[in-house]
Each structure stands twice: as structure tokens, then as C-alpha cells.
Amino acid sequence: MKPSILLQYVLPHRLLSRMVYWATRWSWKPWKNFLIGQIVRRFRVDLSEAQTPDPAAFEHFNAFFTRSLRPGARGADPAPDALLCPADGKVSQAGPIRAGRIVQAKGQDYTVAELLASDEDAVAYANGSFVTVYLSPRDYHRAHMPLSGVLHSTVHVPGRLFSVAPAPVAAIPRLFARNERLVCHFQGEHGPFVVVMVGAMLVSSVSTVWSGLEIPPYASRVMRRDWRERNIRLERFAEMARFNMGSTVIVLVPPGVGEMDAGLAPEQAVMVGQRIGSVR
């Protein structure tokens, strides 16, 4: 195993992530302008799409990282049967879930039950479809709804904070089922679906539109919240959550609800709102 991968196991994941959380909210102009400038230049961030295109206008680095887009910068596929991409980024893997197992990378997989932290919740998705979208530092870091749905519950699953860059994903077994994450269960017109916000090293903070900051605090046990009495309905393509820094979004749909397009390929660039599958 490469030294860079071995290092993933020994680094203090949560401590480093806490330090980055506060550093990216420091509003001292020389500091935040330096960080923003580094990311814009290194990753060639296209700020022409942003509602605030001036990098110096952001209050702090996290405001830049979670920037909104100008109206019309993204659009939803107009086909009524289209299942939409939840985030800008690249496809890590996509396709059928076979006997309850999800492909992580070549030679690596994990179970739906592990990802959702529930054998019972996993039953509906045992032979469904999935897509995993990796968000790089240059991407738009808000997640949008792949389908319309009513929020039923969220499950905050404790775990590690391994990097979700391609090399660790290819090398670390069951990475997405081991990292801290927020599992969001929705009930759509055709049945249930799940959107999972997976945290990662240095970029493990998650906020939702219905409750604000969800992670941190980091969990010490699986924490489930029932939202059905609030009747929180989000339309297809509506913003649902954001990474305060970036990471990975995973969408699961049961076989009776829809399926991912067969043409989705690893490393394929995707954008919020584009068609990645179809509703049955």
C-alpha cells in the first residue's frame, strides 16, 4: 500500500477537519483572500457562473466555497421522466445495485445496509440503482434534488473522514460506508429514494435547507430524526443541502422507482440538473 494511503489511516481526521472548519470561516481579509486566490488559480474555478463573481467580495473562504450560482447557470432537464444529477462533479461509479452491493471502485464494493446504517432501510434498494458523484474543489458545492419528494427522515452516521479523492476511493475498502455521513430518506411520487451526503477529511461539514448545520458536531452513535410531521417537500432540482467544503453525493433508487442511464461512466463530468437516469 502506498505511503499516502497508509497516512489516511493514522491522521487525526476529526481534529484536522475542525481546524479547517474554523480556518475557512476566518474573515481577516489577507487570510481569506489568500485562500480563495489559491483555489481559484490552482483549480481554475469559473467564477463567471457565480452570483458573486468577485473573489474578494466573499466574507470568508467558506462563503466562496458554498457560493450560489447566477440565475440560469444551471437548468433541469425538461423531460418529466428524467432523474436529475444532484451535484456538479464527476461520476465516481454508477449503475445497478447487485444483491445489495454497491460498486465503489474496481475491485471494491460495500453493502447498502452499511451505507444506510440499517438492514431494514436497505431492503428496498437491494436490486435498485445508484450514482456516486465526486465534487472537486473547483465545483459548485450545493446538492439539489434528483426527484421531487417529502423528507421522511435523516440518519447521521458516525465514522472516519478518509479523503474521497480517486486514489483513496480505489484503495480503501468500504470507504463510503466508513466515512461520517448524512443519509436523507425521501418519499417521492413513485416511491422512496435516498440522497447521502458523505463527509471527507478537511471537508466534512454538511448543512441542509431544512435544519441548517448538521455536521459538525460529529456523531458518536447513529442518530435518526423523523421529519414526517414537518411535511417538508422539496421539488425536483431544488437545493437540498451543501458541503461546507466538498465531498461526495450518493443517490439510491429502488428498482420500481427508476434506474440510472447505462451510459454513465467513471470520471464522466456531470452538472446539477442534467439527466442521469429515468423514472419508471
Rosetta silent file (secondary structure, phi, psi, omega in degrees, C-alpha in Angstrom):
SEQUENCE: MKPSILLQYVLPHRLLSRMVYWATRWSWKPWKNFLIGQIVRRFRVDLSEAQTPDPAAFEHFNAFFTRSLRPGARGADPAPDALLCPADGKVSQAGPIRAGRIVQAKGQDYTVAELLASDEDAVAYANGSFVTVYLSPRDYHRAHMPLSGVLHSTVHVPGRLFSVAPAPVAAIPRLFARNERLVCHFQGEHGPFVVVMVGAMLVSSVSTVWSGLEIPPYASRVMRRDWRERNIRLERFAEMARFNMGSTVIVLVPPGVGEMDAGLAPEQAVMVGQRIGSVR
SCORE:     score description
SCORE:     0.000 S_00000001
   1 L     0.000  137.957 -177.883    0.000    0.000    0.000 S_00000001
   2 L   -64.734  146.321  178.431    1.286    3.458   -0.910 S_00000001
   3 H   -55.884  -35.238 -179.620    2.542    5.673    1.964 S_00000001
   4 H   -65.098  -31.216  177.681   -0.054    8.329    1.030 S_00000001
   5 H   -78.847  -41.078  176.467   -2.827    5.782    1.568 S_00000001
   6 H   -58.451  -37.533 -179.927   -1.314    4.449    4.807 S_00000001
   7 H   -60.915  -31.017  179.205   -1.217    8.022    6.081 S_00000001
   8 H   -57.748  -32.147 -176.273   -5.001    8.186    5.684 S_00000001
   9 H   -78.132  -25.183 -171.824   -5.372    5.638    8.487 S_00000001
  10 H  -105.318  -15.843 -179.970   -3.213    7.421   11.075 S_00000001
  11 L   -66.899  146.690  177.110   -4.080   11.098   10.599 S_00000001
  12 L   -77.427   85.260 -171.084   -6.402   12.663   13.235 S_00000001
  13 H   -52.503  -53.070 -173.523   -9.340   13.089   10.842 S_00000001
  14 H   -70.254  -38.037  178.543  -11.747   14.966   13.084 S_00000001
  15 H   -62.086  -47.579  179.406   -9.134   17.248   14.625 S_00000001
  16 H   -61.727  -40.136 -179.329   -7.864   18.310   11.206 S_00000001
  17 H   -67.293  -37.892  176.850  -11.415   18.835    9.974 S_00000001
  18 H   -63.223  -41.326 -179.902  -12.289   21.001   12.989 S_00000001
  19 H   -63.082  -42.896  179.241   -9.209   23.142   12.362 S_00000001
  20 H   -66.988  -37.562  178.985  -10.150   23.613    8.710 S_00000001
  21 H   -54.518  -48.567 -177.627  -13.761   24.393    9.695 S_00000001
  22 H   -75.484  -37.151 -179.649  -12.661   27.401   11.740 S_00000001
  23 H   -63.148  -33.530 -177.535   -9.847   28.459    9.388 S_00000001
  24 L   -82.670   -1.592  176.161  -12.264   28.675    6.464 S_00000001
  25 L  -112.608    6.140  177.210  -14.560   30.991    8.432 S_00000001
  26 L   -76.449  121.697 -173.008  -11.890   33.484    9.473 S_00000001
  27 L   -92.734    6.587  177.011  -12.879   36.777    7.821 S_00000001
  28 L   -60.395  120.018 -168.893   -9.480   38.511    8.097 S_00000001
  29 H   -55.049  -48.825 -179.096   -9.083   39.838    4.544 S_00000001
  30 H   -58.809  -37.674 -179.120   -5.442   38.874    3.840 S_00000001
  31 H   -69.703  -53.427 -175.073   -6.130   35.317    5.023 S_00000001
  32 H   -68.715  -34.950  177.884   -9.425   34.663    3.260 S_00000001
  33 H   -68.146  -34.363  176.615   -8.281   36.379    0.037 S_00000001
  34 H   -64.676  -48.327 -179.414   -5.117   34.260    0.035 S_00000001
  35 H   -62.472  -46.819 -179.124   -7.084   31.004    0.418 S_00000001
  36 H   -61.558  -44.318  179.993   -9.662   31.948   -2.193 S_00000001
  37 H   -61.306  -38.872  179.419   -6.969   33.053   -4.630 S_00000001
  38 H   -62.263  -45.794 -178.553   -5.075   29.791   -4.205 S_00000001
  39 H   -68.640  -42.789 -179.477   -8.126   27.668   -5.024 S_00000001
  40 H   -59.476  -44.517 -177.893   -9.244   29.865   -7.930 S_00000001
  41 H   -75.121  -45.201 -174.762   -5.809   29.693   -9.573 S_00000001
  42 H   -67.451  -39.305 -175.262   -4.896   26.100   -8.764 S_00000001
  43 H  -106.663    5.868  176.173   -8.228   24.576   -9.774 S_00000001
  44 L    53.701   54.206 -179.234   -9.230   27.136  -12.426 S_00000001
  45 L   -68.873  131.087  179.744  -12.547   27.947  -10.781 S_00000001
  46 L   -90.092   95.983 -178.628  -15.026   29.551  -13.180 S_00000001
  47 H   -82.848   -3.975  177.364  -16.437   32.468  -11.196 S_00000001
  48 H   -66.984  -20.308  178.136  -18.359   33.799  -14.187 S_00000001
  49 H   -84.339  -14.230 -173.910  -21.129   31.359  -13.183 S_00000001
  50 E   -78.961  148.817  175.549  -21.294   32.667   -9.623 S_00000001
  51 L   -64.993  -30.422  174.072  -23.885   35.108   -8.380 S_00000001
  52 L  -116.505   96.265 -174.185  -20.934   36.972   -6.834 S_00000001
  53 L   -79.270  -12.301 -178.533  -18.113   36.802   -9.421 S_00000001
  54 L   -85.534  113.031 -177.182  -15.645   38.961   -7.442 S_00000001
  55 H   -63.020  -25.157 -179.702  -13.470   36.643   -5.295 S_00000001
  56 H   -79.456   -9.974 -175.378  -12.638   39.466   -2.888 S_00000001
  57 H   -83.780  -10.871 -177.906  -16.327   40.111   -2.132 S_00000001
  58 L   -77.926  142.969 -177.024  -16.858   36.931   -0.103 S_00000001
  59 L   -63.004  -40.476  178.961  -16.973   37.267    3.689 S_00000001
  60 L  -155.751  178.634 -175.285  -14.692   34.289    4.218 S_00000001
  61 H   -62.689  -39.159 -177.784  -13.406   31.240    2.380 S_00000001
  62 H   -66.469  -32.817  176.095  -16.432   29.096    3.178 S_00000001
  63 H   -62.807  -38.451  175.081  -18.766   31.726    1.697 S_00000001
  64 H   -66.087  -44.389 -174.626  -16.760   31.441   -1.521 S_00000001
  65 H   -67.043  -32.146 -179.694  -16.760   27.654   -1.400 S_00000001
  66 L  -101.876   24.916 -175.668  -20.536   27.423   -0.930 S_00000001
  67 L   -55.346  145.153  173.205  -21.237   30.207   -3.433 S_00000001
  68 L   -84.558  159.967  178.536  -24.579   30.352   -5.198 S_00000001
  69 E   -97.722  154.456  176.298  -24.807   30.435   -8.971 S_00000001
  70 L   -66.531  151.589  178.722  -26.311   33.217  -11.044 S_00000001
  71 L   -55.455  132.619  178.697  -29.881   32.593  -12.268 S_00000001
  72 L    89.067   -4.791  179.794  -29.882   30.381  -15.342 S_00000001
  73 L   -67.582  -27.138  175.242  -26.385   28.973  -14.812 S_00000001
  74 L  -133.205  154.366  177.796  -27.946   25.524  -14.358 S_00000001
  75 L  -144.965  155.821  179.158  -31.231   24.103  -15.524 S_00000001
  76 L   -87.523  138.297  173.737  -33.273   20.963  -15.014 S_00000001
  77 L   -54.817  129.741 -173.393  -33.732   18.511  -17.866 S_00000001
  78 L   -75.117  -14.825 -178.024  -37.286   19.222  -19.076 S_00000001
  79 L   -64.365  129.337 -176.688  -38.303   15.599  -19.636 S_00000001
  80 L   -64.568  -20.124 -178.648  -40.868   14.632  -16.956 S_00000001
  81 L   -97.783    8.235 -175.868  -39.296   11.178  -16.543 S_00000001
  82 E   -78.465  132.132  169.961  -35.734   12.499  -16.053 S_00000001
  83 E   -94.586  124.879 -168.280  -33.842   11.638  -12.880 S_00000001
  84 E   -94.528  150.212  173.880  -31.513   14.587  -12.285 S_00000001
  85 L   -68.046  133.617 -175.920  -27.875   14.788  -11.291 S_00000001
  86 L   -82.911  -14.008 -173.016  -27.668   16.068   -7.689 S_00000001
  87 L  -157.342  156.870  167.782  -24.332   17.880   -7.967 S_00000001
  88 L   -73.755  146.237  176.514  -21.610   19.249  -10.200 S_00000001
  89 E   153.105 -145.747  176.383  -18.570   16.999  -10.343 S_00000001
  90 E  -129.734  145.020  175.544  -17.522   13.686  -11.823 S_00000001
  91 E   -68.188  125.529  172.388  -19.186   10.303  -11.723 S_00000001
  92 E   -82.871  -54.947  172.767  -17.227    8.024   -9.430 S_00000001
  93 E  -152.039  158.918  176.919  -19.394    4.986  -10.192 S_00000001
  94 E  -159.938  154.627  176.478  -22.975    4.401  -11.319 S_00000001
  95 E   142.370 -159.030 -177.843  -25.217    1.527  -12.271 S_00000001
  96 E   -76.213  147.946  169.258  -27.219   -1.331  -10.803 S_00000001
  97 L   -90.611  120.716 -173.805  -27.066   -2.406   -7.172 S_00000001
  98 E  -107.061  113.665  178.692  -26.492   -6.146   -7.306 S_00000001
  99 L    52.803   40.904  175.723  -27.788   -8.237   -4.406 S_00000001
 100 L    79.920   12.783 -178.762  -27.466   -5.274   -2.060 S_00000001
 101 E  -117.929  137.949 -177.533  -23.890   -4.372   -3.029 S_00000001
 102 E  -111.699  133.292  177.629  -22.691   -1.046   -4.456 S_00000001
 103 E   -73.914  128.617  175.385  -19.532   -0.703   -6.552 S_00000001
 104 E   -96.008  -46.766  177.746  -17.041    1.724   -5.005 S_00000001
 105 E  -163.653  175.600  179.340  -14.189    1.227   -7.487 S_00000001
 106 L   -56.218  119.497  179.798  -12.664   -1.597   -9.463 S_00000001
 107 L    82.742    1.635 -179.100  -12.348   -4.494   -7.031 S_00000001
 108 E  -127.982  135.100  172.056  -14.031   -2.580   -4.187 S_00000001
 109 E  -150.629  176.289  179.216  -17.656   -2.590   -3.070 S_00000001
 110 E  -153.877  169.717 -176.585  -19.809   -2.229    0.052 S_00000001
 111 E   -95.906  154.375  174.867  -23.363   -3.012    1.079 S_00000001
 112 H   -60.658  -39.736 -179.396  -26.405   -0.777    1.025 S_00000001
 113 H   -61.024  -38.571  176.967  -27.042   -1.746    4.655 S_00000001
 114 H   -65.203  -45.515 -177.834  -23.595   -0.470    5.628 S_00000001
 115 H   -61.631  -45.047 -176.144  -24.110    2.811    3.785 S_00000001
 116 H   -86.452   -7.514 -177.543  -27.547    3.452    5.285 S_00000001
 117 L    57.902   37.049 -178.751  -26.612    2.008    8.713 S_00000001
 118 L  -162.992  120.738  173.850  -29.811   -0.056    8.593 S_00000001
 119 H   -65.847  -38.759 -177.471  -30.646   -3.551    7.375 S_00000001
 120 H   -65.654  -46.109 -179.600  -34.329   -2.615    7.278 S_00000001
 121 H   -65.627  -26.967 -174.907  -33.849    0.534    5.166 S_00000001
 122 H   -74.150  -21.669 -173.098  -31.599   -1.357    2.761 S_00000001
 123 H   -55.807  -44.739 -175.596  -34.218   -3.899    1.683 S_00000001
 124 H   -64.082  -23.077 -173.168  -35.952   -1.576   -0.815 S_00000001
 125 H  -105.709    6.893 -172.061  -32.672   -0.820   -2.617 S_00000001
 126 L   -55.977  -33.245  179.977  -31.189   -4.342   -2.793 S_00000001
 127 L  -128.591   33.175 -178.946  -31.598   -4.513   -6.579 S_00000001
 128 L   -90.344 -147.439 -179.387  -32.004   -0.831   -7.382 S_00000001
 129 E  -132.283  158.642 -179.869  -29.667    1.712   -8.970 S_00000001
 130 E  -145.562  159.360  166.760  -27.085    4.171   -7.674 S_00000001
 131 E  -141.319  138.715  176.505  -24.847    7.025   -8.709 S_00000001
 132 E  -117.604  121.085 -177.627  -21.853    8.392   -6.804 S_00000001
 133 E  -114.645  123.767  179.383  -20.769   11.948   -7.694 S_00000001
 134 E   -96.963  127.920  179.054  -17.413   13.311   -6.533 S_00000001
 135 L  -101.050  122.842  177.905  -17.127   17.085   -6.037 S_00000001
 136 L   -90.860  170.531 -179.822  -13.659   18.573   -6.518 S_00000001
 137 L   -59.340  -21.420 -177.939  -12.516   21.917   -5.051 S_00000001
 138 L   -83.467  -11.367 -169.876  -13.382   23.711   -8.313 S_00000001
 139 L   -84.464  163.907  168.575  -17.017   22.616   -8.318 S_00000001
 140 L   -70.151  129.775 -167.187  -20.283   24.183   -7.192 S_00000001
 141 L  -109.659   29.146  173.626  -20.844   22.683   -3.743 S_00000001
 142 E  -109.626  140.035  179.425  -24.593   22.651   -3.313 S_00000001
 143 E   -99.662  140.400 -177.635  -26.625   19.464   -3.755 S_00000001
 144 E  -120.609  162.808 -175.081  -30.015   19.529   -5.469 S_00000001
 145 L   -73.126  129.284  175.463  -32.954   17.139   -5.542 S_00000001
 146 L   -74.763  -27.603  178.449  -32.802   14.366   -8.161 S_00000001
 147 L  -144.503  162.411  172.113  -36.596   13.932   -7.856 S_00000001
 148 L   -72.474  145.326  179.350  -39.409   15.680   -6.026 S_00000001
 149 E  -171.393  162.934  175.346  -40.054   14.253   -2.602 S_00000001
 150 E  -101.943  129.260 -179.976  -41.158   14.671    1.009 S_00000001
 151 E   -68.570  121.596  177.338  -38.430   14.322    3.630 S_00000001
 152 E   -94.997  -47.544 -177.576  -39.169   11.332    5.856 S_00000001
 153 E  -160.785  160.120  169.388  -36.018   11.032    7.967 S_00000001
 154 E  -124.700  148.622  178.512  -32.329   11.765    8.242 S_00000001
 155 E  -129.859  115.101  176.806  -29.694    9.486    9.707 S_00000001
 156 E   -90.690  113.193 -175.506  -26.405   10.940   10.922 S_00000001
 157 E  -104.759  122.105  178.722  -23.906    8.073   10.770 S_00000001
 158 L   -71.667  159.192  177.810  -20.608    8.460   12.672 S_00000001
 159 L   173.635 -167.863  176.920  -17.379    7.351   11.056 S_00000001
 160 E   -78.459 -179.604  177.545  -13.950    8.183    9.732 S_00000001
 161 L  -135.501   56.425  176.148  -13.152   11.047    7.376 S_00000001
 162 L   -62.726  150.390  172.400  -10.991    9.444    4.718 S_00000001
 163 L   -60.877  143.894  178.292  -10.287   11.540    1.630 S_00000001
 164 L  -105.801   17.787  173.818  -12.760   10.806   -1.179 S_00000001
 165 L   -64.611  159.942 -174.121  -10.298   11.645   -3.958 S_00000001
 166 H   -54.170  -40.262 -176.680   -9.979    8.906   -6.609 S_00000001
 167 H   -64.048  -50.813  176.352   -6.811    7.292   -5.212 S_00000001
 168 H   -62.527  -37.008  179.481   -8.155    6.626   -1.675 S_00000001
 169 H   -61.543  -36.603 -179.892  -11.530    5.524   -3.097 S_00000001
 170 H   -75.285  -21.866 -170.632   -9.723    2.933   -5.220 S_00000001
 171 H  -109.621  -27.554 -173.079   -7.554    1.718   -2.338 S_00000001
 172 L   -97.278  115.853 -177.579   -9.504    1.931    0.947 S_00000001
 173 L   -59.606  137.086  171.806  -12.109   -0.834    1.380 S_00000001
 174 L    56.441   34.244 -172.481  -15.732    0.256    2.002 S_00000001
 175 H   -55.406  -49.485 -175.503  -14.680    3.916    2.230 S_00000001
 176 H   -67.461  -25.113  177.679  -18.123    5.478    1.690 S_00000001
 177 H   -86.924   -2.528  179.869  -19.657    3.115    4.254 S_00000001
 178 H  -109.222  -22.702 -177.784  -16.979    4.063    6.796 S_00000001
 179 E   -79.104  154.049  173.557  -16.978    7.865    6.492 S_00000001
 180 L   -59.262  139.701 -174.676  -19.192   10.206    8.526 S_00000001
 181 E  -159.665  161.840  175.056  -22.331   10.947    6.515 S_00000001
 182 E  -118.433  116.386 -179.673  -25.880   12.242    6.487 S_00000001
 183 E   -95.971  122.634 -177.155  -28.428    9.862    4.960 S_00000001
 184 E  -113.419  114.941 -179.211  -31.573   11.651    3.730 S_00000001
 185 E   -96.726  125.249  178.592  -34.675    9.499    3.111 S_00000001
 186 E  -120.636  153.341  171.664  -37.366   10.923    0.819 S_00000001
 187 E  -112.954  114.518 -179.826  -40.741    9.673   -0.351 S_00000001
 188 E   -99.668 -178.590 -178.786  -41.391   10.577   -3.968 S_00000001
 189 L   -60.488  -32.941 -175.749  -44.402   10.217   -6.230 S_00000001
 190 L  -104.881   -0.639 -179.392  -43.249    6.792   -7.394 S_00000001
 191 E   141.682 -172.518 -176.635  -41.672    5.558   -4.170 S_00000001
 192 E   -78.889  159.772  168.361  -38.729    6.173   -1.828 S_00000001
 193 E  -154.155  162.762 -174.850  -35.248    7.378   -2.696 S_00000001
 194 E  -129.188  138.772  170.006  -32.136    8.281   -0.737 S_00000001
 195 E  -121.115  123.681 -177.484  -29.552   11.058   -1.020 S_00000001
 196 E  -112.669  123.009  176.267  -26.384   10.516    1.036 S_00000001
 197 E   -97.453  109.152 -174.586  -24.021   13.401    1.823 S_00000001
 198 E   -97.568  123.351  176.821  -20.630   11.795    2.563 S_00000001
 199 L   -76.727  165.852  179.570  -18.080   13.739    4.581 S_00000001
 200 L  -150.961  168.874 -178.596  -14.336   13.592    3.970 S_00000001
 201 L   -57.927  130.104 -179.863  -11.082   14.690    5.519 S_00000001
 202 L    73.882  -14.384 -172.214  -10.930   18.505    5.904 S_00000001
 203 L  -132.890   49.231 -167.714  -14.301   18.839    4.140 S_00000001
 204 L  -104.107   11.082 -176.680  -16.723   17.136    6.477 S_00000001
 205 E   -94.131  131.066 -176.964  -19.253   19.881    7.238 S_00000001
 206 E  -128.119  132.907  173.586  -22.800   19.456    5.883 S_00000001
 207 E  -121.714  149.662  176.090  -25.769   21.850    6.022 S_00000001
 208 E  -119.868  159.891 -179.597  -29.345   21.225    4.855 S_00000001
 209 L   -74.201  -18.475 -177.056  -32.050   23.662    3.755 S_00000001
 210 L   -94.881  -18.940 -177.915  -34.476   22.310    6.374 S_00000001
 211 L  -142.306    3.626  179.670  -32.331   22.436    9.511 S_00000001
 212 E    77.560 -143.704 -174.272  -29.082   24.297    8.819 S_00000001
 213 E   -67.258  121.678  179.496  -25.771   22.896   10.053 S_00000001
 214 E  -105.065  -40.546  179.379  -25.967   19.121   10.557 S_00000001
 215 E  -134.444  127.310   -6.795  -22.269   18.154   10.682 S_00000001
 216 L   -70.706  171.568   10.420  -20.422   19.105   12.849 S_00000001
 217 L   -70.671  154.665  175.981  -20.998   18.187   15.615 S_00000001
 218 L   -81.038  147.931 -174.666  -19.611   14.772   14.828 S_00000001
 219 L   -90.208  150.370  173.528  -21.663   11.823   15.984 S_00000001
 220 L  -106.534  -10.046  177.196  -20.662    9.150   18.484 S_00000001
 221 L  -151.361  164.318  177.100  -23.635    6.928   17.574 S_00000001
 222 L   -65.882  128.088 -176.298  -26.155    6.595   14.756 S_00000001
 223 E  -122.860  115.242 -179.088  -28.710    9.409   15.159 S_00000001
 224 E  -106.939  135.862  175.768  -32.048    9.203   13.342 S_00000001
 225 E  -123.483  133.497  178.812  -34.523   12.083   13.092 S_00000001
 226 E   -95.864  123.763 -176.705  -38.104   11.724   11.876 S_00000001
 227 L  -111.205    6.773 -170.919  -39.273   14.706    9.792 S_00000001
 228 H   -62.728  -34.332 -179.161  -42.649   13.448    8.568 S_00000001
 229 H   -69.917  -18.354 -179.830  -44.731   15.706   10.809 S_00000001
 230 H   -81.777  -15.786  179.547  -42.991   18.786    9.350 S_00000001
 231 L    51.257   54.708  179.744  -44.229   17.939    5.822 S_00000001
 232 L   -87.455  106.751  179.783  -41.017   19.193    4.195 S_00000001
 233 E  -109.287  129.881  177.797  -41.489   18.852    0.450 S_00000001
 234 E  -120.187  131.331 -178.707  -38.700   19.701   -1.974 S_00000001
 235 L   -80.149  157.095  175.820  -39.284   19.876   -5.700 S_00000001
 236 L   -53.413  132.958  179.226  -37.072   18.248   -8.288 S_00000001
 237 L    82.615   -7.910  178.264  -33.948   20.405   -8.921 S_00000001
 238 L   -70.640  148.482  175.141  -34.451   22.426   -5.702 S_00000001
 239 E   -64.054  137.954  178.594  -31.416   22.936   -3.477 S_00000001
 240 E  -121.346  -31.364 -176.421  -31.419   20.461   -0.580 S_00000001
 241 E  -162.938  172.637  176.310  -28.002   20.683    1.084 S_00000001
 242 E  -148.131  152.463  171.239  -24.465   21.909    0.764 S_00000001
 243 E   -94.871  124.972  170.407  -20.959   20.869    1.676 S_00000001
 244 E   -82.909   87.210 -157.095  -19.034   23.477    3.625 S_00000001
 245 L    90.891  175.829 -167.313  -16.040   22.365    1.584 S_00000001
 246 L  -107.408  176.085  177.438  -16.623   19.480   -0.855 S_00000001
 247 L  -175.677 -123.536 -172.610  -17.054   15.747   -0.862 S_00000001
 248 E  -142.841  140.754  174.819  -19.366   13.126   -2.402 S_00000001
 249 E  -117.487  133.118  177.441  -23.104   12.676   -3.005 S_00000001
 250 E  -120.745  131.311  177.198  -24.664    9.224   -3.468 S_00000001
 251 E  -115.660  132.560  175.811  -28.211    8.702   -4.778 S_00000001
 252 E  -120.433  136.611  173.431  -30.067    5.376   -4.436 S_00000001
 253 E  -131.366  141.310  177.702  -33.368    4.484   -6.106 S_00000001
 254 L   -70.889  163.142 -178.698  -35.330    1.219   -5.784 S_00000001
 255 L   -61.838  -27.950 -179.677  -35.993   -0.894   -8.893 S_00000001
 256 L   -84.195   -5.654 -177.233  -39.648    0.177   -9.011 S_00000001
 257 L   -99.950  -45.406 -178.620  -38.818    3.884   -8.919 S_00000001
 258 E  -178.581 -174.484  178.137  -36.166    4.375  -11.588 S_00000001
 259 E  -153.477  155.239  178.467  -32.752    3.498  -12.914 S_00000001
 260 E   -79.893  150.974  177.536  -29.524    5.212  -13.918 S_00000001
 261 L   -64.250  140.118 -178.368  -28.628    5.618  -17.577 S_00000001
 262 L   -66.433  -22.017 -176.572  -26.392    2.829  -18.858 S_00000001
 263 L   -80.425   -6.595  179.174  -24.056    5.366  -20.483 S_00000001
 264 L   -65.580  131.228 -175.546  -22.808    6.897  -17.220 S_00000001
 265 L  -129.875  148.966  176.346  -19.086    6.185  -16.912 S_00000001
 266 L   -54.803  139.308 -179.654  -16.445    6.713  -14.206 S_00000001
 267 L    75.926    4.342  177.264  -14.725   10.118  -14.465 S_00000001
 268 L   -72.157  129.207  177.381  -17.560   11.493  -16.602 S_00000001
 269 E   -72.787  135.454  179.905  -18.127   15.189  -15.881 S_00000001
 270 E  -134.823  161.691 -179.336  -21.689   15.954  -14.792 S_00000001
 271 L  -133.350  151.748  176.383  -23.653   19.039  -13.774 S_00000001
 272 L   -52.325  131.376  173.803  -26.579   19.743  -11.475 S_00000001
 273 L    92.625  -14.279  179.590  -29.874   19.191  -13.259 S_00000001
 274 L   -75.474  155.274 -179.205  -28.680   17.108  -16.174 S_00000001
 275 E   -72.520  127.312  175.427  -30.411   13.817  -16.862 S_00000001
 276 E  -124.457   -3.434 -179.019  -28.564   10.828  -15.373 S_00000001
 277 E  -170.535 -171.335 -178.788  -31.439    8.356  -15.276 S_00000001
 278 E  -138.037  150.400  175.775  -35.153    7.848  -15.726 S_00000001
 279 E   -90.094  136.813 -179.926  -38.204    7.380  -13.547 S_00000001
 280 L   -75.330    0.000    0.000  -40.228    4.286  -14.313 S_00000001
